[in-house]
């Protein structure tokens, strides 16, 4: 699977939007995942989870998926 993702990203025909549900220990994460997080837009689930933060999360995800990449 990773090979297909890597080639799709290289050819710019695949969009990947990582969603982080919690902080990652970078010493335990695959180097490809670290590179992906450093080179693409990702969205983090709000740790506190207030209704305002959760609403902002869904709006940001919708923007990224629709091509309007600006995250607030």
CORTA-V145473 format. One record per pair of residues at least 12 apart in sequence whose ideal C-beta (glycine too) atoms are under 8 Angstrom apart, sorted by the first residue. I is the first residue (numbers start at 0). J is the second residue. D is the distance in whole Angstrom. If there is no record, write none. Layout:
I	J	D
I	J	D
This chain:
1	31	6
5	31	7
8	35	8
15	35	7
15	39	6
16	39	7
16	40	6
16	41	7
16	42	7
16	60	7
16	63	5
16	64	7
17	35	6
17	36	6
17	39	7
17	41	4
17	42	7
18	41	7
18	42	5
18	43	8
18	44	7
18	60	7
19	36	8
19	41	6
19	42	7
19	43	4
19	44	7
20	44	5
21	44	8
21	46	8
23	36	8
40	63	6
40	68	6
40	70	7
42	56	7
42	59	6
42	60	6
42	63	7
42	70	7
44	56	6
55	71	6
58	71	7
59	71	6
